[in-house]
């Protein structure tokens, strides 16, 4: 998943959405995510932030009151800065 071109956006969105779905199916109401694919896979942090925030917001809108808290486990402040701008 390098660069964020092609199907990578859909794959990343699907990853977050599926993880949230599995959490709900297992009664998990608090979840933490790293910045998936932005490390060794080289996915753009800016693009990942857009996909991540959009997908998690969509899931929470589609599934109200199912997840209470989403934490972001980030290596530095750049992903947080980018996510807060989305």
Number of C-alpha atoms within 10 A of each C-alpha: 17 14 16 20 12 10 9 16 19 12 13 20 18 15 15 18 19 13 13 24 16 11 16 16 11 9 10 15 15 14 15 9 13 13 17 18 18 20 13 9 11 12 21 17 21 17 17 24 23 18 20 24 18 14 19 16 13 12 18 16 11 10 13 9 9 19 18 11 10 14 10 13 13 13 11 8 9 13 23 16 12 16 20 11 10 12
